[in-house]
Amino acid sequence: MFTGISIHTVFVLDQEEAIDFYVGKLGFQISTDADLGFMRWLTVALPEEPERHLLLEVPGPPSQSEETAAQVRDLLTKGALGATMLTTDDCRGTYERLKDLGVEFTEEPTEQPYGIDCALRDPFGNHIRITQPGG
């Protein structure tokens, strides 16, 4: 059967701005950046998990009609497309480092039953939670 998840789509409105955020601030690395003619295939991965990728995809063809893409863009900017969960060994330290880089958080690090976590949104509206699992 299945052995893992290799790519997860994260919709973005501008791929260059997505690179600035995901690579420049969050520390991802570009895995693939290919012009396919009909779309730009842009994936990023964490250096520690090079087998798992985020596809930073602009809503639109070929996977969506223009009408559907407009609906996705609207949902994206409202923060209604789910969340990406990232783990860290030091939630408070990660929070401070990212805050110093200008990342705006929606929740400061907070003790939870499962560990410590905080929350932010990317420049497009996607929710991102950073969690330090409890021991």
Summary of the structure (lengths in Angstrom):
residues: 135
radius of gyration: 15.5
end to end distance: 31.1
largest distance: 47.7
contacts: 370
relative contact order: 0.19
helix: 22%
strand: 37%
